Amino acid sequence: MTACTQPDAAAPAHASALSLYQLLDPEVLANPYPLYHRLRTEDPTHWDHFLHAWVVTRYRDVVRILTDFTASRTPTAEQLASIGLSDLGPIAQVMVRQMLFMDAPGHTRLRGLCSQAFTPRRVDALRLHIQEIADRLLAQVEAAGRMDLIADFAAPLPAIVTAEMLGVPISDHSQLKIWSADFAEMLGNFQHNPGRAMMVLRSLREMESYFQARIEELRRNPNEGLIHSLLTARVDGDRLSEQEVIANTIVTMVGGQETTTNLIGNGTLSLLRNPAVMLTLRENLSLIPSAVEELLRYESPSQHTARLAPEDLELGGKKIRKRDAVIAVIGAANRDPEVFPDPDRLDLSRADNRHLAFGWGPHFCFGAPLARIEGQIAFAALLRRFPKLTLEAAPLVWRENLGLRGLKSLAVCWRG
């Protein structure tokens, strides 16, 4: 068994054009915070010529966007066909039915139904079961002395929990995770080259077929999962269509997995890069809840989201026209020194930590209680079982998803 060694910290991003398009550079993607700092200090409401959108980075402005700007921004299949992108029509047909891309009243009715599966009381009842899953996953790799934290722990934990919440076979969790990562490409990236678009389209067709089959099974053998709840729910006297059920099952599945996988992966890396902080946490596990909030702020799983201006208005001294695209950079807002003193320091006891990792306003993530509990259990389980946890000497490669920040893998070990 070879000894564990500590790799060098990521190199700082180099200076270049003031554009979020820089995230296509792997060095900038590995450490986007210098770019965010430049945007926030030099031009906090910045017209990005590459993306043809406003890029907003100050906390107070991001909150305003998340609260007041319109989320209904997905082009219809007909609009895509008119510009020669008819192949993407099936993706648009699903996305326009998802609450993530809706405003009230459509968003309100769908969110109310889906959020019933994620109430704090219902999620808290799952705590013991989530603990059992986490312990089982770690026990499977303990004897090896090392693991890929993403593949062996951070990905399967929320995938298994999400399968149970949806009411589908747990044995399908690996496939659900693959589909989730594919669909997240559409949610997190500015660019969608033909190869990626066709991959998402293929995964979407497979997901639709899968959930249609599950719906048929649930009609014969109902359970208490979210899919059955959506099938049987009535909204203003009407039932949701099967297409609405499938579309919002997909977005709930993706959100439930990607955020939590990235929280566990990003958070573990942050702790390993700050060994004194990790030691403090290991010696005082009562800090776990506040630690999860700080890790969410420090390396937000969701880095940015887009909205449309609801009317002609002024933001950060700039005139923005109605229906202009606006990108709210959550990762930058969460390091705004006007709200978070010494924002680039990992501080597990940070007071009044009103981070935006789960969003804000009407689209605040209804799965936040579940993600928080999964994160709390995951970090406590890791620290208890592996007191000598350290990074292996392997390059860190971030997923090529510009908005949903996470690692492709994270090699760790716990033996010398």
Residue, then its C-alpha position, 0 to 999 in steps of 0.5 A: m500500500t503506497a502512502c497518501t500524499q497531499p497535492d498542491a492547491a489549485a493555481p489561481a485563475h489568470a486574468s483575462a476578458l471580463s466574461l463568464y465565458q472564461l469558465l470554459d477555461p479549465e483553470v478558471l473553472a477550477n477556481p472561479y473566485p478571482l473572476y467573480h471578484r473582478l466582476r463584483t468589484e469592477d462591474p457588478t452589473h456587467w453586459d457580457h458580449f460573449l453570452h449576450a446577457w447581463v451578469v450580476t454578482r453583488y449579493r443584494d442584486v442577486v437576491r432582487i433577481l431571484t425574488d422579482f425576475t421571471a423564470s419563464r425563459t425556456p423557448t418553445a419547440e416552435q421557437l427552436a424550429s424557427i431558428g433551425l434547432s428543431d432537434l431540440g424540440p423534445i427537450a423544450q417540451v419537457m422543460v416548459r412543463q417544469m416548475l423550475f422554468m415557471d412563474a406563478p400561478g403554474h409554478t405555485r401549484l406544481r411546487g406545492l404538490c412536489s414540496q409535500a414530499f420534502t417537508p422538514r418533518r417528513v425528511d427528519a423521519l428519514r434521518l436514521h435511514i439515511q445514516e444507515i445508507a451512509d454507513r453501509l457505503l463507507a463500510q464497503v470501502e473501509a478495508a481498501g484504505r482509499m476510495d473515489l469519494i464521488a463514485d463511492f459515496a457522494a454520488p450513490l448516497p443521494a441517488i439511493v435516497t432520491a429513488e426511495m423518495l420517488g418510489v422507484p426501485i432502489s436498484d435503479h439508482s445508478q441509472l438514475k444518477i447517469w440520467s441526472a448528470d446528463f440532464a444537468e448539462m442543459l441546466g448548468n451550461f451556457q454552451h450546448n454543442p451538438g454532441r452534448a445536446m444529442m446526449v441529453l436528448r437520448s437520456l431524456r427519451e430513456m427517462e421518459s420511457y422509464f417513468q412511463a413504465r413506472i407510472e403504469e406499475l404504480r397504477r397497479n401497485p401504488n406506493e407512498g412515493l412522490i410519483h404516485s403522489l403527483l399522479t393522484a393529486r388534484v389541482d383546482g379540481d384537475r389532475l396533473s397530466e402524465q407529461e407534467v408528472i414526468a417533467n417534474t419528476i425529472v427536475t426533482m430527481v436532478g435537483g435532489q441528486e446533483t446538489t447533494t453530490n456536489l455539496i458532499g464532494n466540494g465540502t470534503l475537498s474544502l475541509l481537506r484543503n483546510p486541515a485546521v478547520m477539519l480538525t476543529l470539526r472532527e473534535n466538535l461534531s456539534l458544529i456539523p449543522s453550521a459547517v454544512e451551511e458554510l460549506l454551501r456558501y464557500e463552494s456553492p453546488s449551484q453557481h449561477t442561474a438565469r432570469l429575464a427582466p420583467e420590465d424596463l428597470e435599473l440595476g446596479g446603475k445600468k438600464i436593463r430592458k424588459r426580457d433582457a437575459v440576466i445571469a445571477v451569479i450565486g457563487a459570487a454573491n456568496r462571497d460578497p464582503e458586504v454580507f460575509p466578512d472575510p468571505d474567502r475564509l472557511d469559517l464553520s462558526r460564521a454567524d447569520n450565514r444567509h447564503l444563496a446556495f439553495g436560491w431565494g424567493p419563490h424558487f427557493c429549493f424545496g429539497a433543501p431540508l433533505a440536502r442539509i440532512e444528507g450533508q450533515i450525515a455524510f460529513a459526520a460519518l466521514l469524520r467519525r470513520f476516517p480520522k486520518l482522511t487525506l487527499e491522494a496525489a491525483p489531479l483534480v478535474w472539475r465537471e464541465n458544467l459551468g453552473l452546477r459546480g462539482l468534481k468528476s472524482l476525488a481520490v482520498c485515503w485514510r492509511g499511511 
